[in-house]
Amino acid sequence: MIGRLTGKLVEKNPPSLVLDVQGVGYEVDAPMSTHYALPALNESVALFTHLVVREDAQLLYGFATRTERVLFRALLKVNGVGAKVALSILSGMNSDEFLACVTNKDVAALTRVPGIGKKTAERLLVELQDKVGTLDIGGLSTGSLPKTNDESARSQAEDALAALGYKPAEATKLLDKHAKADDTVEQMIRAALRGAAR
């Protein structure tokens, strides 16, 4: 099992990124909460990882904090929740918001996440209700990573929202309504997701 990677960030294309670890490029899928914390390209970053080995593929998922990885693994154990849905949930809300959502049995908040219907949300809350207290959530993070404002911030934000399951027209509408022209990619995505959750 690959549990942690430290290397140079060479590509960012949410939800994917590529980490160069001593000459080997690891392609990693990560939630938007992790993408918000990434440094600029060609800078060093450390990620907690989870490896999924299937008959037809080996998939690597990365997280800025240990808490995110713990929650991701807990979500994968829920019937009907795969890696894509788990990433969407962790992209649509931060760890504290998700834990509060489970504790308060907030079905409405979960159904605002693309790909989560009412039945899936209800099943998820029921299955995780008793497990939340036993999860090993240490909150250990990789530290405070600098945020960057790359070129074509608007385009990257639209791509990221599309990767989360929003249709192009929906992503454009959310960004038009809630994001500012001088926002960073991360700020645009956060603003759009906050707007969608209202």
C-alpha positions as CSV (number, residue, x, y, z in Angstrom):
1,M,0.0,0.0,0.0
2,I,1.3,3.5,-0.9
3,G,0.4,5.6,2.2
4,R,2.2,8.8,1.5
5,L,4.0,10.6,-1.3
6,T,6.4,13.5,-1.2
7,G,7.5,15.0,-4.5
8,K,7.4,17.9,-7.0
9,L,4.0,19.0,-8.3
10,V,4.3,18.9,-12.1
11,E,0.6,19.0,-13.2
12,K,-2.7,20.3,-11.8
13,N,-5.9,19.4,-13.7
14,P,-8.6,19.0,-11.1
15,P,-9.5,16.4,-10.0
16,S,-6.2,15.0,-11.1
17,L,-2.6,16.0,-10.4
18,V,0.8,14.5,-11.1
19,L,3.5,14.2,-8.5
20,D,7.1,13.6,-9.6
21,V,8.7,11.5,-6.9
22,Q,12.4,10.9,-7.7
23,G,11.7,10.8,-11.5
24,V,8.5,8.7,-11.3
25,G,5.3,10.6,-12.1
26,Y,2.4,9.5,-9.9
27,E,-1.0,10.4,-11.3
28,V,-3.3,11.1,-8.3
29,D,-7.0,12.1,-8.1
30,A,-7.8,14.4,-5.2
31,P,-10.8,16.3,-3.8
32,M,-11.0,20.0,-4.3
33,S,-10.2,20.6,-0.7
34,T,-6.8,19.2,-1.4
35,H,-6.4,21.2,-4.6
36,Y,-7.1,24.4,-2.7
37,A,-4.0,23.6,-0.6
38,L,-1.6,22.8,-3.4
39,P,1.5,24.9,-3.9
40,A,2.6,26.3,-7.3
41,L,3.8,23.9,-10.0
42,N,7.3,22.6,-9.6
43,E,7.2,23.1,-5.8
44,S,7.3,20.2,-3.3
45,V,4.2,18.8,-1.7
46,A,3.4,15.8,0.6
47,L,0.1,13.9,0.2
48,F,-1.5,11.2,2.2
49,T,-2.6,8.5,-0.3
50,H,-5.0,5.7,-0.8
51,L,-4.3,3.0,-3.4
52,V,-7.2,1.1,-5.1
53,V,-6.2,-2.0,-7.1
54,R,-8.8,-3.3,-9.5
55,E,-8.6,-5.9,-12.2
56,D,-8.4,-3.3,-14.9
57,A,-6.7,-0.4,-13.1
58,Q,-4.6,0.8,-10.2
59,L,-5.9,4.1,-8.9
60,L,-4.2,6.5,-6.5
61,Y,-6.0,9.1,-4.5
62,G,-4.3,11.9,-2.6
63,F,-5.3,14.1,0.4
64,A,-3.8,17.2,2.0
65,T,-4.7,15.9,5.5
66,R,-5.0,12.5,7.2
67,T,-8.6,13.4,8.2
68,E,-9.6,13.6,4.6
69,R,-8.1,10.2,3.9
70,V,-9.9,8.7,6.9
71,L,-13.2,10.1,5.8
72,F,-12.6,9.0,2.2
73,R,-11.9,5.4,3.4
74,A,-15.1,5.5,5.6
75,L,-17.1,6.6,2.6
76,L,-15.8,3.8,0.4
77,K,-17.2,1.3,2.9
78,V,-20.8,2.7,2.4
79,N,-22.9,0.6,0.0
80,G,-23.4,2.5,-3.2
81,V,-20.6,5.0,-2.7
82,G,-17.6,4.7,-4.9
83,A,-14.4,6.8,-5.2
84,K,-15.9,9.3,-7.5
85,V,-18.8,10.1,-5.2
86,A,-16.5,10.1,-2.2
87,L,-14.3,12.7,-3.9
88,S,-17.4,14.8,-4.8
89,I,-18.5,14.8,-1.2
90,L,-15.1,15.9,0.1
91,S,-15.0,18.5,-2.6
92,G,-18.4,19.9,-1.8
93,M,-17.7,20.3,1.9
94,N,-14.7,20.3,4.2
95,S,-14.1,17.6,6.8
96,D,-15.7,19.5,9.7
97,E,-18.8,20.3,7.6
98,F,-19.1,16.7,6.6
99,L,-18.8,15.4,10.1
100,A,-21.4,17.9,11.3
101,C,-23.6,16.8,8.4
102,V,-23.4,13.2,9.6
103,T,-23.9,14.1,13.3
104,N,-26.9,16.2,12.5
105,K,-28.3,13.7,10.0
106,D,-28.5,16.6,7.4
107,V,-29.8,14.8,4.3
108,A,-30.5,18.1,2.5
109,A,-26.9,19.2,2.7
110,L,-25.6,15.9,1.2
111,T,-28.1,15.9,-1.6
112,R,-26.7,19.2,-2.8
113,V,-23.5,17.3,-3.8
114,P,-23.6,16.2,-7.5
115,G,-24.2,12.5,-7.7
116,I,-25.9,12.1,-4.3
117,G,-29.6,11.3,-4.3
118,K,-31.8,11.2,-1.3
119,K,-31.6,7.4,-0.9
120,T,-27.8,7.4,-1.1
121,A,-27.6,10.3,1.4
122,E,-29.9,8.6,3.9
123,R,-28.0,5.3,3.6
124,L,-24.7,7.1,4.0
125,L,-25.9,8.9,7.1
126,V,-27.3,5.7,8.7
127,E,-24.1,3.7,8.0
128,L,-21.7,6.4,9.2
129,Q,-23.7,7.6,12.2
130,D,-22.3,5.0,14.6
131,K,-18.8,5.1,13.0
132,V,-18.0,8.8,13.3
133,G,-17.0,8.6,16.9
134,T,-14.7,5.6,16.3
135,L,-12.9,7.1,13.2
136,D,-9.2,7.9,13.8
137,I,-9.4,11.6,13.0
138,G,-6.2,13.2,14.1
139,G,-6.4,16.2,11.8
140,L,-2.7,15.9,10.9
141,S,-2.1,17.9,7.9
142,T,0.8,18.6,5.6
143,G,1.0,22.1,6.9
144,S,-0.2,25.4,5.6
145,L,0.5,25.3,1.9
146,P,0.6,28.5,-0.1
147,K,-2.3,29.2,-2.6
148,T,-1.6,30.2,-6.1
149,N,-3.3,32.1,-8.9
150,D,-2.4,30.5,-12.2
151,E,-3.4,31.7,-15.6
152,S,-6.9,31.1,-16.9
153,A,-8.3,30.9,-13.3
154,R,-11.9,31.1,-14.7
155,S,-11.3,28.2,-17.1
156,Q,-9.7,26.0,-14.4
157,A,-12.6,26.7,-12.1
158,E,-15.1,25.7,-14.8
159,D,-13.1,22.5,-15.4
160,A,-13.0,21.7,-11.7
161,L,-16.8,22.2,-11.4
162,A,-17.3,20.0,-14.4
163,A,-15.1,17.3,-12.8
164,L,-17.4,17.5,-9.8
165,G,-20.4,16.7,-11.9
166,Y,-21.8,20.1,-12.8
167,K,-22.9,20.6,-16.4
168,P,-20.9,23.3,-18.3
169,A,-23.9,25.7,-18.3
170,E,-24.4,25.2,-14.6
171,A,-20.7,25.8,-13.8
172,T,-20.8,29.0,-15.9
173,K,-23.9,30.2,-14.2
174,L,-22.6,29.6,-10.7
175,L,-19.3,31.3,-11.5
176,D,-21.1,34.3,-13.1
177,K,-23.3,34.7,-10.1
178,H,-20.9,34.1,-7.2
179,A,-17.3,34.5,-8.3
180,K,-15.3,37.6,-8.8
181,A,-13.0,38.3,-11.8
182,D,-9.9,38.7,-9.6
183,D,-10.5,35.7,-7.4
184,T,-8.0,32.8,-7.4
185,V,-9.1,29.4,-8.8
186,E,-9.7,28.2,-5.3
187,Q,-11.8,31.2,-4.4
188,M,-13.9,30.9,-7.5
189,I,-14.6,27.2,-6.8
190,R,-15.5,27.8,-3.2
191,A,-17.8,30.7,-4.1
192,A,-19.6,28.6,-6.7
193,L,-20.0,25.6,-4.3
194,R,-21.2,27.9,-1.5
195,G,-23.7,29.4,-4.0
196,A,-24.9,25.9,-5.1
197,A,-25.4,24.9,-1.5
198,R,-27.9,27.7,-0.8
